[in-house]
Amino acid sequence: MNLSNFDNPPLGFVLVFLLFSLLFLSNTYKLWFKTDSYYQDIYKSLTNEKTPYPFKNFFLKRLENRRRWEVEQKIFSIIGFVAVIGADILVVMAFIK
């Protein structure tokens, strides 16, 4: 495979790319339609002492004002949704070509 030529990406790359997109879209769905449980899952994960997250205190501080956190996350998710769908279309089109 020639890494300098991305006109025809390999199938493995396309599948992994779409898998990561699906992960983002799944989290976006949870944010928009299951906000309470999504917020609680994130909070529990960050407060669990067994999970070594970098910048844990920074993210916990962001969660203190839940309403602001929701608005920021939903704005980011709209931008991310457009970017992810656009990138998926481009990658699939390059693969099909």
N, CA, C and O atoms as CSV, one atom per row, in Angstrom:
chain,resi,resn,atom,element,x,y,z
A,1,MET,N,N,0.847,-1.182,0.000
A,1,MET,CA,C,0.000,0.000,0.000
A,1,MET,C,C,0.886,1.238,0.000
A,1,MET,O,O,1.846,1.321,0.766
A,2,ASN,N,N,0.577,2.156,-0.824
A,2,ASN,CA,C,1.301,3.414,-0.909
A,2,ASN,C,C,0.602,4.428,-0.009
A,2,ASN,O,O,-0.513,4.853,-0.313
A,3,LEU,N,N,1.243,4.824,1.099
A,3,LEU,CA,C,0.621,5.726,2.062
A,3,LEU,C,C,0.443,7.146,1.536
A,3,LEU,O,O,-0.331,7.920,2.099
A,4,SER,N,N,1.141,7.490,0.476
A,4,SER,CA,C,0.991,8.843,-0.054
A,4,SER,C,C,-0.197,8.965,-0.996
A,4,SER,O,O,-0.507,10.065,-1.452
A,5,ASN,N,N,-0.869,7.856,-1.298
A,5,ASN,CA,C,-2.009,7.878,-2.209
A,5,ASN,C,C,-3.264,7.465,-1.443
A,5,ASN,O,O,-3.480,6.280,-1.190
A,6,PHE,N,N,-4.088,8.443,-1.075
A,6,PHE,CA,C,-5.307,8.154,-0.327
A,6,PHE,C,C,-6.540,8.173,-1.216
A,6,PHE,O,O,-7.663,8.267,-0.721
A,7,ASP,N,N,-6.335,8.084,-2.536
A,7,ASP,CA,C,-7.474,8.079,-3.449
A,7,ASP,C,C,-8.293,6.804,-3.321
A,7,ASP,O,O,-9.488,6.804,-3.614
A,8,ASN,N,N,-7.667,5.727,-2.891
A,8,ASN,CA,C,-8.351,4.450,-2.766
A,8,ASN,C,C,-7.930,3.790,-1.457
A,8,ASN,O,O,-7.035,2.946,-1.452
A,9,PRO,N,N,-8.569,4.168,-0.345
A,9,PRO,CA,C,-8.180,3.600,0.949
A,9,PRO,C,C,-8.538,2.116,1.029
A,9,PRO,O,O,-9.518,1.685,0.420
A,10,PRO,N,N,-7.755,1.331,1.773
A,10,PRO,CA,C,-8.067,-0.093,1.910
A,10,PRO,C,C,-9.346,-0.305,2.729
A,10,PRO,O,O,-9.737,0.548,3.525
A,11,LEU,N,N,-9.977,-1.439,2.520
A,11,LEU,CA,C,-11.227,-1.755,3.194
A,11,LEU,C,C,-11.069,-1.723,4.715
A,11,LEU,O,O,-11.964,-1.248,5.414
A,12,GLY,N,N,-9.959,-2.215,5.230
A,12,GLY,CA,C,-9.723,-2.217,6.674
A,12,GLY,C,C,-9.765,-0.811,7.253
A,12,GLY,O,O,-10.358,-0.587,8.308
A,13,PHE,N,N,-9.142,0.128,6.570
A,13,PHE,CA,C,-9.153,1.519,7.015
A,13,PHE,C,C,-10.575,2.063,7.037
A,13,PHE,O,O,-10.989,2.716,7.996
A,14,VAL,N,N,-11.316,1.787,5.970
A,14,VAL,CA,C,-12.693,2.277,5.868
A,14,VAL,C,C,-13.537,1.716,7.013
A,14,VAL,O,O,-14.308,2.451,7.630
A,15,LEU,N,N,-13.397,0.426,7.298
A,15,LEU,CA,C,-14.187,-0.199,8.366
A,15,LEU,C,C,-13.829,0.370,9.736
A,15,LEU,O,O,-14.721,0.646,10.538
A,16,VAL,N,N,-12.546,0.549,10.016
A,16,VAL,CA,C,-12.126,1.124,11.301
A,16,VAL,C,C,-12.611,2.567,11.408
A,16,VAL,O,O,-13.069,2.989,12.469
A,17,PHE,N,N,-12.514,3.321,10.320
A,17,PHE,CA,C,-12.979,4.704,10.306
A,17,PHE,C,C,-14.467,4.771,10.614
A,17,PHE,O,O,-14.902,5.602,11.411
A,18,LEU,N,N,-15.250,3.896,9.982
A,18,LEU,CA,C,-16.691,3.878,10.217
A,18,LEU,C,C,-17.029,3.394,11.627
A,18,LEU,O,O,-18.028,3.822,12.205
A,19,LEU,N,N,-16.206,2.507,12.182
A,19,LEU,CA,C,-16.422,2.044,13.551
A,19,LEU,C,C,-16.247,3.190,14.549
A,19,LEU,O,O,-17.052,3.339,15.469
A,20,PHE,N,N,-15.205,3.994,14.372
A,20,PHE,CA,C,-15.011,5.150,15.250
A,20,PHE,C,C,-16.123,6.182,15.064
A,20,PHE,O,O,-16.531,6.843,16.019
A,21,SER,N,N,-16.602,6.313,13.849
A,21,SER,CA,C,-17.732,7.208,13.600
A,21,SER,C,C,-18.972,6.722,14.325
A,21,SER,O,O,-19.719,7.516,14.897
A,22,LEU,N,N,-19.187,5.425,14.301
A,22,LEU,CA,C,-20.334,4.837,14.997
A,22,LEU,C,C,-20.240,5.076,16.500
A,22,LEU,O,O,-21.253,5.330,17.151
A,23,LEU,N,N,-19.045,4.998,17.049
A,23,LEU,CA,C,-18.839,5.280,18.462
A,23,LEU,C,C,-19.211,6.730,18.786
A,23,LEU,O,O,-19.894,6.989,19.777
A,24,PHE,N,N,-18.772,7.661,17.965
A,24,PHE,CA,C,-19.125,9.062,18.159
A,24,PHE,C,C,-20.634,9.265,18.049
A,24,PHE,O,O,-21.229,9.962,18.870
A,25,LEU,N,N,-21.250,8.661,17.044
A,25,LEU,CA,C,-22.691,8.824,16.841
A,25,LEU,C,C,-23.481,8.193,17.988
A,25,LEU,O,O,-24.539,8.701,18.359
A,26,SER,N,N,-22.986,7.105,18.545
A,26,SER,CA,C,-23.636,6.473,19.694
A,26,SER,C,C,-23.606,7.403,20.906
A,26,SER,O,O,-24.611,7.557,21.599
A,27,ASN,N,N,-22.466,8.014,21.156
A,27,ASN,CA,C,-22.354,8.954,22.271
A,27,ASN,C,C,-23.201,10.198,22.033
A,27,ASN,O,O,-23.764,10.756,22.975
A,28,THR,N,N,-23.292,10.632,20.788
A,28,THR,CA,C,-24.133,11.778,20.458
A,28,THR,C,C,-25.598,11.455,20.718
A,28,THR,O,O,-26.337,12.285,21.248
A,29,TYR,N,N,-26.015,10.254,20.347
A,29,TYR,CA,C,-27.392,9.822,20.606
A,29,TYR,C,C,-27.681,9.834,22.116
A,29,TYR,O,O,-28.717,10.330,22.558
A,30,LYS,N,N,-26.748,9.280,22.890
A,30,LYS,CA,C,-26.932,9.262,24.354
A,30,LYS,C,C,-27.020,10.681,24.910
A,30,LYS,O,O,-27.841,10.962,25.783
A,31,LEU,N,N,-26.176,11.567,24.404
A,31,LEU,CA,C,-26.184,12.952,24.877
A,31,LEU,C,C,-27.532,13.620,24.615
A,31,LEU,O,O,-28.060,14.306,25.489
A,32,TRP,N,N,-28.085,13.428,23.438
A,32,TRP,CA,C,-29.310,14.124,23.062
A,32,TRP,C,C,-30.578,13.468,23.603
A,32,TRP,O,O,-31.529,14.165,23.954
A,33,PHE,N,N,-30.604,12.130,23.674
A,33,PHE,CA,C,-31.850,11.444,23.991
A,33,PHE,C,C,-31.855,10.708,25.335
A,33,PHE,O,O,-32.911,10.297,25.815
A,34,LYS,N,N,-30.687,10.544,25.931
A,34,LYS,CA,C,-30.579,9.912,27.250
A,34,LYS,C,C,-29.615,10.724,28.109
A,34,LYS,O,O,-28.682,10.186,28.705
A,35,THR,N,N,-29.863,12.021,28.157
A,35,THR,CA,C,-28.934,12.963,28.776
A,35,THR,C,C,-28.666,12.648,30.239
A,35,THR,O,O,-27.516,12.686,30.675
A,36,ASP,N,N,-29.713,12.335,31.008
A,36,ASP,CA,C,-29.522,12.066,32.441
A,36,ASP,C,C,-28.590,10.891,32.680
A,36,ASP,O,O,-27.645,10.999,33.460
A,37,SER,N,N,-28.846,9.776,32.020
A,37,SER,CA,C,-27.999,8.601,32.234
A,37,SER,C,C,-26.594,8.824,31.672
A,37,SER,O,O,-25.619,8.341,32.249
A,38,TYR,N,N,-26.475,9.544,30.561
A,38,TYR,CA,C,-25.175,9.846,29.980
A,38,TYR,C,C,-24.349,10.703,30.939
A,38,TYR,O,O,-23.165,10.441,31.150
A,39,TYR,N,N,-24.976,11.721,31.516
A,39,TYR,CA,C,-24.302,12.591,32.472
A,39,TYR,C,C,-23.853,11.779,33.696
A,39,TYR,O,O,-22.723,11.921,34.163
A,40,GLN,N,N,-24.735,10.944,34.197
A,40,GLN,CA,C,-24.404,10.133,35.375
A,40,GLN,C,C,-23.270,9.155,35.074
A,40,GLN,O,O,-22.392,8.954,35.914
A,41,ASP,N,N,-23.276,8.548,33.896
A,41,ASP,CA,C,-22.193,7.630,33.517
A,41,ASP,C,C,-20.848,8.340,33.478
A,41,ASP,O,O,-19.844,7.813,33.957
A,42,ILE,N,N,-20.834,9.531,32.909
A,42,ILE,CA,C,-19.590,10.297,32.839
A,42,ILE,C,C,-19.132,10.693,34.240
A,42,ILE,O,O,-17.950,10.579,34.564
A,43,TYR,N,N,-20.065,11.158,35.067
A,43,TYR,CA,C,-19.715,11.573,36.418
A,43,TYR,C,C,-19.173,10.392,37.231
A,43,TYR,O,O,-18.157,10.521,37.914
A,44,LYS,N,N,-19.851,9.247,37.156
A,44,LYS,CA,C,-19.389,8.047,37.880
A,44,LYS,C,C,-18.013,7.610,37.398
A,44,LYS,O,O,-17.163,7.220,38.198
A,45,SER,N,N,-17.801,7.675,36.113
A,45,SER,CA,C,-16.515,7.284,35.553
A,45,SER,C,C,-15.395,8.202,36.048
A,45,SER,O,O,-14.304,7.734,36.374
A,46,LEU,N,N,-15.664,9.487,36.102
A,46,LEU,CA,C,-14.640,10.440,36.546
A,46,LEU,C,C,-14.391,10.386,38.044
A,46,LEU,O,O,-13.284,10.684,38.494
A,47,THR,N,N,-15.400,10.010,38.827
A,47,THR,CA,C,-15.219,9.947,40.276
A,47,THR,C,C,-14.721,8.591,40.752
A,47,THR,O,O,-14.414,8.428,41.933
A,48,ASN,N,N,-14.639,7.627,39.865
A,48,ASN,CA,C,-14.106,6.310,40.214
A,48,ASN,C,C,-12.594,6.427,40.400
A,48,ASN,O,O,-11.872,6.808,39.479
A,49,GLU,N,N,-12.135,6.100,41.584
A,49,GLU,CA,C,-10.707,6.241,41.895
A,49,GLU,C,C,-9.833,5.255,41.125
A,49,GLU,O,O,-8.626,5.471,41.006
A,50,LYS,N,N,-10.408,4.189,40.605
A,50,LYS,CA,C,-9.624,3.172,39.901
A,50,LYS,C,C,-9.305,3.563,38.460
A,50,LYS,O,O,-8.439,2.954,37.832
A,51,THR,N,N,-9.989,4.561,37.937
A,51,THR,CA,C,-9.736,4.967,36.554
A,51,THR,C,C,-8.777,6.147,36.528
A,51,THR,O,O,-9.079,7.209,37.073
A,52,PRO,N,N,-7.620,5.963,35.894
A,52,PRO,CA,C,-6.601,7.029,35.864
A,52,PRO,C,C,-6.782,7.962,34.671
A,52,PRO,O,O,-6.043,7.858,33.691
A,53,TYR,N,N,-7.749,8.870,34.737
A,53,TYR,CA,C,-7.953,9.825,33.658
A,53,TYR,C,C,-7.037,11.026,33.843
A,53,TYR,O,O,-6.949,11.594,34.932
A,54,PRO,N,N,-6.351,11.408,32.758
A,54,PRO,CA,C,-5.602,12.666,32.854
A,54,PRO,C,C,-6.585,13.833,32.889
A,54,PRO,O,O,-7.638,13.779,32.254
A,55,PHE,N,N,-6.257,14.848,33.601
A,55,PHE,CA,C,-7.090,16.059,33.713
A,55,PHE,C,C,-8.460,15.773,34.331
A,55,PHE,O,O,-9.439,16.456,34.030
A,56,LYS,N,N,-8.523,14.765,35.190
A,56,LYS,CA,C,-9.784,14.358,35.822
A,56,LYS,C,C,-10.442,15.530,36.546
A,56,LYS,O,O,-11.646,15.746,36.406
A,57,ASN,N,N,-9.670,16.280,37.310
A,57,ASN,CA,C,-10.239,17.414,38.060
A,57,ASN,C,C,-10.783,18.497,37.143
A,57,ASN,O,O,-11.796,19.126,37.451
A,58,PHE,N,N,-10.116,18.716,36.021
A,58,PHE,CA,C,-10.595,19.695,35.051
A,58,PHE,C,C,-11.986,19.301,34.544
A,58,PHE,O,O,-12.891,20.133,34.483
A,59,PHE,N,N,-12.144,18.035,34.184
A,59,PHE,CA,C,-13.429,17.580,33.648
A,59,PHE,C,C,-14.507,17.546,34.725
A,59,PHE,O,O,-15.668,17.847,34.448
A,60,LEU,N,N,-14.134,17.183,35.948
A,60,LEU,CA,C,-15.115,17.219,37.042
A,60,LEU,C,C,-15.592,18.650,37.292
A,60,LEU,O,O,-16.772,18.878,37.556
A,61,LYS,N,N,-14.688,19.593,37.208
A,61,LYS,CA,C,-15.067,21.005,37.380
A,61,LYS,C,C,-16.052,21.431,36.295
A,61,LYS,O,O,-16.994,22.175,36.570
A,62,ARG,N,N,-15.841,20.963,35.058
A,62,ARG,CA,C,-16.750,21.292,33.959
A,62,ARG,C,C,-18.146,20.712,34.202
A,62,ARG,O,O,-19.142,21.276,33.748
A,63,LEU,N,N,-18.218,19.601,34.907
A,63,LEU,CA,C,-19.509,18.950,35.160
A,63,LEU,C,C,-20.297,19.601,36.294
A,63,LEU,O,O,-21.479,19.304,36.470
A,64,GLU,N,N,-19.661,20.481,37.065
A,64,GLU,CA,C,-20.338,21.101,38.206
A,64,GLU,C,C,-21.592,21.868,37.782
A,64,GLU,O,O,-22.631,21.775,38.435
A,65,ASN,N,N,-21.494,22.614,36.703
A,65,ASN,CA,C,-22.648,23.352,36.194
A,65,ASN,C,C,-23.248,22.515,35.061
A,65,ASN,O,O,-22.847,22.631,33.903
A,66,ARG,N,N,-24.207,21.678,35.418
A,66,ARG,CA,C,-24.733,20.714,34.460
A,66,ARG,C,C,-25.383,21.378,33.248
A,66,ARG,O,O,-25.190,20.924,32.120
A,67,ARG,N,N,-26.133,22.423,33.463
A,67,ARG,CA,C,-26.825,23.082,32.345
A,67,ARG,C,C,-25.825,23.618,31.332
A,67,ARG,O,O,-26.004,23.448,30.126
A,68,ARG,N,N,-24.774,24.265,31.820
A,68,ARG,CA,C,-23.733,24.777,30.922
A,68,ARG,C,C,-23.026,23.630,30.211
A,68,ARG,O,O,-22.732,23.723,29.019
A,69,TRP,N,N,-22.753,22.545,30.940
A,69,TRP,CA,C,-22.113,21.371,30.346
A,69,TRP,C,C,-22.967,20.822,29.204
A,69,TRP,O,O,-22.445,20.510,28.134
A,70,GLU,N,N,-24.279,20.703,29.426
A,70,GLU,CA,C,-25.187,20.202,28.396
A,70,GLU,C,C,-25.153,21.071,27.150
A,70,GLU,O,O,-25.042,20.558,26.036
A,71,VAL,N,N,-25.249,22.374,27.329
A,71,VAL,CA,C,-25.260,23.285,26.181
A,71,VAL,C,C,-23.949,23.177,25.399
A,71,VAL,O,O,-23.962,23.073,24.172
A,72,GLU,N,N,-22.826,23.200,26.105
A,72,GLU,CA,C,-21.527,23.098,25.437
A,72,GLU,C,C,-21.396,21.783,24.681
A,72,GLU,O,O,-20.938,21.758,23.538
A,73,GLN,N,N,-21.801,20.687,25.326
A,73,GLN,CA,C,-21.686,19.382,24.696
A,73,GLN,C,C,-22.591,19.257,23.478
A,73,GLN,O,O,-22.205,18.661,22.473
A,74,LYS,N,N,-23.782,19.813,23.565
A,74,LYS,CA,C,-24.712,19.718,22.428
A,74,LYS,C,C,-24.242,20.576,21.257
A,74,LYS,O,O,-24.408,20.179,20.103
A,75,ILE,N,N,-23.662,21.735,21.528
A,75,ILE,CA,C,-23.098,22.550,20.447
A,75,ILE,C,C,-21.954,21.794,19.779
A,75,ILE,O,O,-21.881,21.718,18.553
A,76,PHE,N,N,-21.061,21.235,20.596
A,76,PHE,CA,C,-19.951,20.464,20.058
A,76,PHE,C,C,-20.458,19.259,19.271
A,76,PHE,O,O,-19.899,18.919,18.228
A,77,SER,N,N,-21.516,18.610,19.765
A,77,SER,CA,C,-22.008,17.412,19.087
A,77,SER,C,C,-22.615,17.739,17.723
A,77,SER,O,O,-22.519,16.930,16.800
A,78,ILE,N,N,-23.237,18.911,17.581
A,78,ILE,CA,C,-23.781,19.307,16.275
A,78,ILE,C,C,-22.645,19.503,15.276
A,78,ILE,O,O,-22.704,19.017,14.147
A,79,ILE,N,N,-21.619,20.215,15.705
A,79,ILE,CA,C,-20.449,20.432,14.841
A,79,ILE,C,C,-19.795,19.093,14.509
A,79,ILE,O,O,-19.451,18.832,13.357
A,80,GLY,N,N,-19.626,18.251,15.521
A,80,GLY,CA,C,-19.012,16.946,15.318
A,80,GLY,C,C,-19.837,16.047,14.419
A,80,GLY,O,O,-19.286,15.312,13.599
A,81,PHE,N,N,-21.159,16.098,14.565
A,81,PHE,CA,C,-22.041,15.270,13.744
A,81,PHE,C,C,-21.867,15.614,12.268
A,81,PHE,O,O,-21.733,14.726,11.427
A,82,VAL,N,N,-21.869,16.898,11.965
A,82,VAL,CA,C,-21.692,17.329,10.573
A,82,VAL,C,C,-20.316,16.893,10.058
A,82,VAL,O,O,-20.203,16.398,8.936
A,83,ALA,N,N,-19.289,17.072,10.862
A,83,ALA,CA,C,-17.932,16.702,10.453
A,83,ALA,C,C,-17.799,15.196,10.253
A,83,ALA,O,O,-17.202,14.751,9.273
A,84,VAL,N,N,-18.348,14.412,11.173
A,84,VAL,CA,C,-18.225,12.952,11.092
A,84,VAL,C,C,-18.979,12.410,9.877
A,84,VAL,O,O,-18.447,11.586,9.133
A,85,ILE,N,N,-20.204,12.863,9.677
A,85,ILE,CA,C,-20.969,12.393,8.520
A,85,ILE,C,C,-20.275,12.806,7.221
A,85,ILE,O,O,-20.185,12.012,6.285
A,86,GLY,N,N,-19.791,14.031,7.165
A,86,GLY,CA,C,-19.060,14.488,5.982
A,86,GLY,C,C,-17.819,13.652,5.715
A,86,GLY,O,O,-17.563,13.265,4.575
A,87,ALA,N,N,-17.055,13.373,6.750
A,87,ALA,CA,C,-15.845,12.564,6.594
A,87,ALA,C,C,-16.196,11.137,6.184
A,87,ALA,O,O,-15.511,10.546,5.349
A,88,ASP,N,N,-17.252,10.583,6.764
A,88,ASP,CA,C,-17.687,9.231,6.379
A,88,ASP,C,C,-18.038,9.175,4.900
A,88,ASP,O,O,-17.651,8.240,4.200
A,89,ILE,N,N,-18.764,10.168,4.429
A,89,ILE,CA,C,-19.145,10.214,3.015
A,89,ILE,C,C,-17.905,10.285,2.126
A,89,ILE,O,O,-17.814,9.586,1.117
A,90,LEU,N,N,-16.952,11.134,2.507
A,90,LEU,CA,C,-15.730,11.273,1.713
A,90,LEU,C,C,-14.916,9.980,1.687
A,90,LEU,O,O,-14.407,9.589,0.637
A,91,VAL,N,N,-14.793,9.316,2.835
A,91,VAL,CA,C,-14.019,8.080,2.902
A,91,VAL,C,C,-14.690,6.974,2.085
A,91,VAL,O,O,-14.017,6.247,1.355
A,92,VAL,N,N,-15.983,6.850,2.202
A,92,VAL,CA,C,-16.700,5.818,1.443
A,92,VAL,C,C,-16.633,6.121,-0.061
A,92,VAL,O,O,-16.446,5.216,-0.875
A,93,MET,N,N,-16.784,7.388,-0.414
A,93,MET,CA,C,-16.678,7.751,-1.842
A,93,MET,C,C,-15.279,7.440,-2.380
A,93,MET,O,O,-15.147,6.960,-3.506
A,94,ALA,N,N,-14.237,7.708,-1.592
A,94,ALA,CA,C,-12.865,7.413,-2.030
A,94,ALA,C,C,-12.669,5.918,-2.165
A,94,ALA,O,O,-11.954,5.473,-3.063
A,95,PHE,N,N,-13.278,5.136,-1.304
A,95,PHE,CA,C,-13.156,3.684,-1.376
A,95,PHE,C,C,-13.864,3.129,-2.606
A,95,PHE,O,O,-13.353,2.233,-3.277
A,96,ILE,N,N,-15.050,3.673,-2.894
A,96,ILE,CA,C,-15.838,3.175,-4.022
A,96,ILE,C,C,-15.188,3.520,-5.358
A,96,ILE,O,O,-15.260,2.746,-6.312
A,97,LYS,N,N,-14.549,4.700,-5.417
A,97,LYS,CA,C,-13.904,5.136,-6.674
A,97,LYS,C,C,-12.933,4.153,-7.170
A,97,LYS,O,O,-12.311,4.370,-8.210
